[in-house]
């Protein structure tokens, strides 16, 4: 028996009882109507219908008739065919969105869900568990960002990849989504550079305790703040608080986001015929993320933003791997089985035994810094790139790109060295601009022409002779 028929039978029994009491004058029309939950006018109309047709006169005349809003049979068949052939595995909500947007479907989501369940195309959702109180959202965008990664078969012909997502706690807005083979320091810096460069610096970043985020003495243990990772060092330098989560439930918003993405994103990528991670990242940035934010983002509790703009800061030099190295005797730096040759510098002749920092960028590029000065930039294979630009925030150091021998004659110590430098095979001095202002009369303290501790004379009679005189002497002898 259908529910409507059962309720109609109960209503009939109640009316017959109340109608009998009204006929015996135990109840007035107003009291009888209140007992039935209807108006006094409706009670009088029911009485006339009961007196004219008996119980049959009280039957609901709408029962058994087709609704004027009923979905046509051909449309039902079309919806079922679409789900079986093109949208198999979609949730009812996701499927209904495509029906409305792409197929001009005018009926409700409730009908779509009930229809799919009636055709055994969609299982009924399990009963929800106990209610848990959610953590209140931050009132302003930029007060807290979530970053997490999920490994899933995002692209059909490609093995499972990691999707690194950065989202806002206040609005659920996704700022960055990046597909990589495996999450790590490089993918983290790449995502943060994209977000910080576009929006500014947030107040805090909420992540799990992965090895690229925090150092832990034991698996699942407490994080060690005294041993920061590369990510921790960069965030501390930028003044961004780094918050560690100690359970998946603590990152409930990012976990629920990945449930949505794992359900929708592979299907959307398949519909867009995207099969490579590079094309997927471009499509995510330009197409999917704006549509996702328009659908799922919520409004912040307060107006404004907590992001801090840093236009004068070169974020690329902070959001990168930085490691100290000591320059070898060959003026090279060893890094990841590569030998990075330091090019000529106007500051000094060489950097042997100097402590420098090697920057490794998310794209694989390398750079060597001595303090704030960039000594050289290199490709991922260690090949030196073109001219080195000055570090941002420092004055540009001007010097000759290639010095000629004549330009450094003033920097030599004595006449013999001057003759050697003037030869065509001589190598130009690297320290001429710095040492050119020094006196040419003495080569070292205590070695001047009148010094009592002079080790050797600066000039001898043999050196005073000209070439012609030496040639004439050799001919005579």
C-alpha positions as CSV (number, residue, x, y, z in Angstrom):
1,X,0.0,0.0,0.0
2,X,1.3,3.4,-0.9
3,X,1.9,6.0,1.8
4,X,-0.7,8.4,0.3
5,X,-3.4,5.7,0.3
6,X,-2.7,4.8,3.9
7,X,-2.9,8.4,5.0
8,X,-6.1,8.8,3.2
9,X,-7.6,5.8,5.0
10,X,-6.6,7.3,8.4
11,X,-8.1,10.6,7.5
12,X,-11.4,8.9,6.5
13,X,-11.7,7.1,9.8
14,X,-11.1,10.3,11.8
15,X,-13.6,12.2,9.7
16,X,-16.3,9.6,10.2
17,X,-15.8,9.7,14.0
18,X,-15.8,13.5,14.2
19,X,-18.8,13.7,11.8
20,X,-20.9,11.3,14.0
21,X,-20.1,13.4,17.1
22,X,-21.1,16.6,15.3
23,X,-24.4,15.1,14.2
24,X,-25.1,14.2,17.9
25,X,-24.4,17.8,18.7
26,X,-21.4,16.9,20.9
27,X,-19.2,19.2,18.8
28,X,-19.7,22.4,17.0
29,X,-18.5,22.9,13.4
30,X,-15.5,25.0,14.7
31,X,-14.5,22.4,17.2
32,X,-14.8,19.5,14.7
33,X,-12.7,21.4,12.2
34,X,-10.0,22.0,14.8
35,X,-9.9,18.3,15.6
36,X,-9.4,17.5,11.9
37,X,-6.8,20.2,11.4
38,X,-8.8,22.0,8.7
39,X,-10.9,25.2,8.5
40,X,-14.6,25.5,9.3
41,X,-15.4,26.1,5.6
42,X,-13.5,22.9,4.6
43,X,-15.4,20.9,7.2
44,X,-18.8,22.0,5.8
45,X,-17.6,21.1,2.3
46,X,-16.4,17.7,3.4
47,X,-19.8,17.1,5.1
48,X,-21.7,17.8,1.8
49,X,-19.4,15.5,-0.1
50,X,-19.9,12.7,2.4
51,X,-23.6,13.1,2.4
52,X,-23.7,13.1,-1.4
53,X,-21.2,10.3,-2.2
54,X,-20.4,8.6,1.1
55,X,-16.8,7.6,1.7
56,X,-16.0,7.7,-2.0
57,X,-16.9,11.4,-2.1
58,X,-14.0,12.1,0.3
59,X,-11.3,10.4,-1.8
60,X,-8.5,12.6,-3.0
61,X,-9.3,13.2,-6.7
62,X,-5.6,13.8,-7.5
63,X,-4.6,10.2,-6.8
64,X,-4.1,8.1,-9.9
65,X,-3.7,11.0,-12.2
66,X,-0.5,11.9,-13.9
67,X,1.1,15.1,-12.6
68,X,1.4,18.0,-15.0
69,X,5.1,18.5,-13.9
70,X,6.0,14.9,-14.6
71,X,9.1,14.4,-16.6
72,X,8.3,13.0,-20.1
73,X,9.2,9.4,-20.7
74,X,11.5,10.2,-23.6
75,X,13.5,12.6,-21.4
76,X,13.8,9.9,-18.7
77,X,15.2,7.5,-21.3
78,X,17.6,10.2,-22.5
79,X,18.9,10.9,-19.0
80,X,19.4,7.3,-18.4
81,X,21.3,6.8,-21.6
82,X,23.5,9.8,-20.9
83,X,24.4,8.5,-17.5
84,X,25.2,5.0,-18.7
85,X,27.3,6.1,-21.7
86,X,29.0,9.4,-20.9
87,X,28.6,10.2,-17.2
88,X,29.0,6.8,-15.6
89,X,30.2,7.1,-12.0
90,X,29.2,10.8,-11.5
91,X,27.4,11.7,-8.3
92,X,23.8,12.9,-8.6
93,X,24.8,16.5,-7.9
94,X,27.7,16.5,-10.4
95,X,25.5,14.8,-13.0
96,X,22.7,17.2,-12.6
97,X,25.0,20.2,-13.0
98,X,26.1,18.8,-16.4
99,X,22.5,18.2,-17.4
100,X,21.5,21.7,-16.7
101,X,24.6,23.3,-18.2
102,X,25.3,21.1,-21.3
103,X,21.9,19.5,-22.0
104,X,19.3,22.2,-21.0
105,X,17.7,20.0,-18.4
106,X,14.9,21.8,-16.5
107,X,14.0,19.4,-13.7
108,X,15.3,19.4,-10.2
109,X,18.3,17.7,-8.5
110,X,15.9,15.8,-6.2
111,X,14.2,14.2,-9.2
112,X,17.6,13.4,-10.8
113,X,18.8,11.7,-7.6
114,X,15.5,9.7,-7.1
115,X,15.4,8.7,-10.7
116,X,19.0,7.3,-10.7
117,X,18.3,5.4,-7.5
118,X,15.1,4.0,-8.9
119,X,17.0,2.7,-11.9
120,X,19.7,1.2,-9.7
121,X,22.3,3.5,-11.3
122,X,23.2,5.2,-8.0
123,X,23.4,3.6,-4.5
124,X,21.7,5.3,-1.6
125,X,24.0,7.2,0.7
126,X,24.8,5.5,4.0
127,X,23.4,6.9,7.2
128,X,25.6,9.7,8.7
129,X,27.4,9.1,11.9
130,X,27.5,11.2,15.1
131,X,27.7,15.0,14.6
132,X,31.0,16.6,15.2
133,X,31.4,20.3,15.8
134,X,33.5,22.0,13.2
135,X,36.3,24.4,13.9
136,X,35.1,28.0,13.2
137,X,36.5,29.5,10.0
138,X,39.0,32.4,10.1
139,X,37.1,35.6,9.6
140,X,39.4,37.0,6.8
141,X,41.0,35.6,3.7
142,X,44.8,35.2,4.2
143,X,44.7,34.5,7.9
144,X,45.2,30.7,7.3
145,X,46.0,28.7,4.3
146,X,45.8,24.9,4.0
147,X,48.2,23.0,1.9
148,X,48.0,19.2,1.4
149,X,48.5,16.6,-1.3
150,X,46.4,13.5,-2.4
151,X,47.7,10.6,-4.5
152,X,45.1,9.4,-6.9
153,X,44.6,8.2,-10.5
154,X,43.7,11.7,-11.8
155,X,44.6,10.9,-15.4
156,X,43.3,7.7,-16.9
157,X,46.4,6.5,-18.9
158,X,48.9,7.8,-16.4
159,X,50.0,6.2,-13.1
160,X,48.7,7.8,-9.9
161,X,50.0,11.3,-9.3
162,X,50.0,13.7,-6.4
163,X,47.7,16.7,-6.5
164,X,49.1,19.6,-4.3
165,X,46.3,22.0,-3.4
166,X,46.6,25.3,-1.5
167,X,43.3,26.7,-0.2
168,X,42.0,29.4,2.1
169,X,40.4,28.6,5.4
170,X,38.0,31.5,5.4
171,X,36.4,31.0,2.0
172,X,37.4,27.5,0.8
173,X,38.8,29.2,-2.3
174,X,41.4,27.1,-4.1
175,X,44.5,29.3,-4.9
176,X,46.7,26.6,-6.5
177,X,46.4,23.0,-7.7
178,X,49.4,21.3,-9.1
179,X,49.8,17.7,-10.4
180,X,53.3,16.3,-9.8
181,X,54.8,12.8,-9.7
182,X,55.5,13.1,-5.9
183,X,55.0,15.9,-3.5
184,X,58.1,17.3,-1.8
185,X,60.0,20.5,-1.2
186,X,60.1,21.5,-4.9
187,X,56.3,21.2,-5.4
188,X,55.7,23.0,-2.1
189,X,57.9,26.0,-3.1
190,X,56.3,26.0,-6.6
191,X,52.8,26.2,-5.1
192,X,53.7,28.8,-2.5
193,X,55.5,31.0,-5.0
194,X,52.4,31.0,-7.2
195,X,50.1,31.9,-4.3
196,X,52.4,34.4,-2.5
197,X,53.3,36.1,-5.8
198,X,49.6,36.6,-6.7
199,X,47.9,37.4,-3.4
200,X,50.7,38.3,-0.9
201,X,51.9,36.7,2.3
202,X,49.4,35.0,4.6
203,X,49.5,35.0,8.4
204,X,49.8,31.2,8.8
205,X,50.1,28.0,6.8
206,X,48.4,24.7,8.0
207,X,50.0,21.5,6.8
208,X,50.6,17.9,7.9
209,X,53.9,16.7,9.4
210,X,55.4,15.4,6.1
211,X,59.2,15.2,6.1
212,X,59.5,18.2,3.7
213,X,57.4,20.3,6.1
214,X,58.7,19.3,9.5
215,X,61.5,17.2,11.2
216,X,60.1,14.6,13.6
217,X,62.3,12.4,15.8
218,X,60.0,9.4,15.2
219,X,57.2,8.7,12.8
220,X,54.0,10.3,14.0
221,X,55.9,12.1,16.8
222,X,56.1,15.8,17.8
223,X,57.7,18.2,15.4
224,X,61.2,19.5,16.2
225,X,61.1,23.3,15.8
226,X,64.9,23.5,16.4
227,X,65.6,21.7,13.1
228,X,63.7,23.5,10.4
229,X,63.3,22.1,7.0
230,X,63.9,24.1,3.8
231,X,60.1,25.0,3.9
232,X,60.3,25.9,7.6
233,X,63.3,28.1,6.9
234,X,61.6,29.9,4.1
235,X,58.4,30.5,6.0
236,X,60.3,31.7,9.0
237,X,62.2,34.1,6.8
238,X,58.9,35.5,5.4
239,X,57.3,35.7,8.9
240,X,54.6,33.2,8.1
241,X,53.5,31.0,11.0
242,X,53.8,27.3,10.2
243,X,51.1,25.2,12.0
244,X,51.4,21.4,12.2
245,X,48.3,19.1,12.2
246,X,48.4,16.0,14.3
247,X,45.4,14.2,12.8
248,X,43.5,14.0,9.5
249,X,40.4,15.3,11.3
250,X,42.3,18.5,12.2
251,X,42.5,19.2,8.5
252,X,38.9,18.4,7.8
253,X,38.4,21.1,5.2
254,X,41.2,20.0,3.0
255,X,40.1,16.3,3.5
256,X,36.6,17.1,2.3
257,X,38.0,19.1,-0.6
258,X,39.9,16.1,-1.8
259,X,36.8,14.0,-1.6
260,X,35.1,16.4,-4.0
261,X,38.2,16.6,-6.2
262,X,38.7,12.8,-6.4
263,X,35.1,12.4,-7.4
264,X,34.9,15.2,-10.0
265,X,38.3,16.0,-11.3
266,X,39.1,12.7,-13.0
267,X,35.8,12.8,-14.8
268,X,36.3,16.4,-15.9
269,X,39.8,15.6,-17.2
270,X,38.4,12.7,-19.2
271,X,35.7,14.8,-20.7
272,X,38.3,17.4,-21.7
273,X,40.5,14.7,-23.3
274,X,43.5,15.7,-21.2
275,X,46.2,12.9,-20.8
276,X,49.4,14.7,-19.7
277,X,50.3,16.4,-16.4
278,X,51.6,19.5,-18.1
279,X,48.3,20.0,-20.0
280,X,46.3,19.2,-16.9
281,X,48.2,21.9,-14.8
282,X,47.4,24.5,-17.5
283,X,43.8,23.4,-17.6
284,X,43.5,23.4,-13.8
285,X,44.8,27.0,-13.6
286,X,42.8,28.5,-16.4
287,X,39.5,26.5,-16.5
288,X,38.8,24.2,-13.6
289,X,39.9,26.3,-10.5
290,X,37.8,29.4,-11.5
291,X,34.7,27.2,-12.0
292,X,35.3,25.2,-8.8
293,X,35.6,28.4,-6.8
294,X,32.5,29.9,-8.3
295,X,30.6,26.7,-7.3
296,X,32.1,25.9,-3.8
297,X,33.7,29.0,-2.4
298,X,31.8,30.7,0.5
299,X,31.8,34.3,1.6
300,X,34.2,35.3,4.4
301,X,32.8,36.4,7.7
302,X,34.3,39.8,7.5
303,X,35.2,42.2,4.6
304,X,38.8,42.8,3.7
305,X,42.0,40.7,3.4
306,X,44.8,39.6,5.7
307,X,47.3,39.1,2.9
308,X,50.4,41.3,3.1
309,X,51.8,42.6,-0.2
310,X,55.6,42.4,-0.5
311,X,56.4,44.1,-3.9
312,X,60.1,44.7,-3.1
313,X,60.9,41.2,-2.0
314,X,62.2,38.6,-4.5
315,X,60.2,35.6,-3.4
316,X,62.0,33.3,-5.8
317,X,65.2,33.7,-3.9
318,X,63.5,32.8,-0.6
319,X,61.2,30.0,-1.7
320,X,64.0,27.7,-2.9
321,X,66.4,25.2,-1.5
322,X,69.4,27.0,0.1
323,X,72.6,25.1,1.1
324,X,76.0,26.3,2.1
325,X,79.1,25.2,0.2
326,X,82.8,26.0,0.4
327,X,84.5,26.9,-2.9
328,X,87.2,24.5,-3.9
329,X,90.8,25.2,-5.0
330,X,89.6,25.2,-8.7
331,X,87.1,28.0,-8.0
332,X,84.3,25.5,-8.4
333,X,81.4,24.5,-6.1
334,X,80.3,20.9,-5.8
335,X,76.5,20.4,-5.6
336,X,74.5,17.3,-6.3
337,X,77.3,15.6,-8.3
338,X,77.8,18.8,-10.4
339,X,80.8,21.1,-10.6
340,X,79.6,24.7,-10.8
341,X,82.4,26.9,-12.2
342,X,82.2,30.5,-10.7
343,X,82.7,33.0,-13.5
344,X,85.1,36.0,-13.4
345,X,84.0,38.6,-10.9
346,X,84.9,42.3,-10.5
347,X,85.1,41.9,-6.7
348,X,88.0,39.6,-6.4
349,X,90.3,37.3,-8.3
350,X,88.8,34.1,-7.0
351,X,86.5,32.8,-4.3
352,X,88.7,29.8,-3.2
353,X,87.8,28.7,0.4
354,X,84.9,31.2,0.5
355,X,81.6,30.1,2.0
356,X,78.8,30.6,-0.5
357,X,75.1,29.6,-0.8
358,X,73.7,27.5,-3.6
359,X,70.1,28.2,-4.5
360,X,68.1,25.4,-6.1
361,X,64.9,26.6,-7.6
362,X,61.7,24.6,-8.1
363,X,62.3,24.3,-11.9
364,X,65.7,22.8,-11.3
365,X,67.8,25.9,-12.0
366,X,70.8,26.8,-9.8
367,X,72.5,29.9,-8.6
368,X,75.5,30.7,-6.4
369,X,75.3,33.6,-3.9
370,X,78.1,35.2,-1.9
371,X,76.1,37.2,0.7
372,X,73.5,39.1,-1.4
373,X,75.5,39.0,-4.6
374,X,74.7,36.5,-7.2
375,X,77.9,35.0,-8.6
376,X,76.4,32.9,-11.3
377,X,73.2,31.2,-12.5
378,X,73.2,27.7,-14.0
379,X,70.9,25.3,-15.8
380,X,69.7,22.1,-14.1
381,X,72.7,20.2,-15.6
382,X,75.2,22.8,-14.2
383,X,75.9,24.7,-17.4
384,X,76.6,28.4,-16.8
385,X,73.9,30.7,-18.2
386,X,74.4,34.2,-19.6
387,X,75.3,37.4,-17.8
388,X,74.5,37.4,-14.1
389,X,72.0,40.1,-13.1
390,X,72.7,42.0,-9.8
391,X,70.9,40.8,-6.7
392,X,67.6,42.7,-6.1
393,X,68.1,45.4,-3.5
394,X,71.8,45.9,-4.3
395,X,73.6,48.3,-6.6
396,X,74.8,47.0,-9.9
397,X,78.5,46.4,-10.1
398,X,79.9,47.8,-13.3
399,X,83.1,46.4,-14.8
400,X,84.6,45.6,-18.2
401,X,83.1,42.4,-19.6
402,X,86.5,41.4,-21.1
403,X,89.6,43.4,-19.9
404,X,92.5,44.0,-22.4
405,X,96.1,43.8,-21.3
406,X,96.7,47.5,-21.6
407,X,93.8,48.3,-19.2
408,X,95.6,46.7,-16.2
409,X,99.2,47.8,-16.7
410,X,98.8,50.2,-13.8
411,X,98.1,47.3,-11.4
412,X,101.3,45.4,-11.9
413,X,104.0,45.4,-9.2
414,X,107.2,45.9,-11.1
415,X,108.8,46.3,-14.5
416,X,109.3,42.6,-15.2
417,X,105.6,41.8,-14.5
418,X,104.7,44.8,-16.7
419,X,106.6,43.3,-19.7
420,X,104.9,39.9,-19.1
421,X,101.5,41.4,-19.0
422,X,102.1,43.4,-22.2
423,X,102.8,40.2,-24.3
424,X,100.0,39.0,-26.6
425,X,99.8,35.7,-24.7
426,X,99.3,37.3,-21.3
427,X,96.1,36.7,-19.4
428,X,94.2,39.8,-18.2
429,X,94.2,40.5,-14.5
430,X,90.9,40.0,-12.7
431,X,91.7,42.5,-9.9
432,X,92.9,45.5,-12.0
433,X,89.9,47.8,-11.1
434,X,90.5,47.2,-7.4
435,X,94.3,47.2,-7.3
436,X,94.8,49.9,-9.9
437,X,94.8,52.7,-7.3
438,X,97.7,51.1,-5.4
439,X,101.2,52.5,-5.7
440,X,103.4,51.0,-8.4
441,X,106.7,51.8,-6.7
442,X,106.6,49.0,-4.2
443,X,105.3,45.4,-4.3
444,X,105.1,44.7,-0.6
445,X,105.7,46.4,2.7
446,X,109.4,46.7,3.5
447,X,110.4,46.2,-0.2
448,X,110.6,49.9,-1.3
449,X,113.7,51.4,-3.0
450,X,115.1,52.9,0.2
451,X,114.0,50.4,2.7
452,X,116.8,48.8,4.8
453,X,114.9,45.5,4.8
454,X,114.5,45.4,1.0
455,X,115.0,41.7,-0.1
456,X,116.1,42.5,-3.6
457,X,116.7,45.6,-5.7
458,X,113.8,46.8,-7.7
459,X,116.0,47.9,-10.6
460,X,119.4,46.6,-11.8
461,X,121.8,47.9,-14.4
462,X,120.9,45.1,-16.6
463,X,117.3,46.0,-16.6
464,X,118.2,49.7,-17.4
465,X,119.8,48.8,-20.6
466,X,117.7,49.0,-23.7
467,X,117.1,46.2,-26.2
468,X,119.5,47.8,-28.7
469,X,122.3,48.0,-26.2
470,X,121.9,44.3,-25.2
471,X,121.8,43.3,-28.9
472,X,125.0,45.3,-29.6
473,X,126.8,43.7,-26.7
474,X,125.8,40.2,-27.8
475,X,127.2,40.9,-31.4
476,X,130.5,42.2,-30.0
477,X,131.1,39.2,-27.8
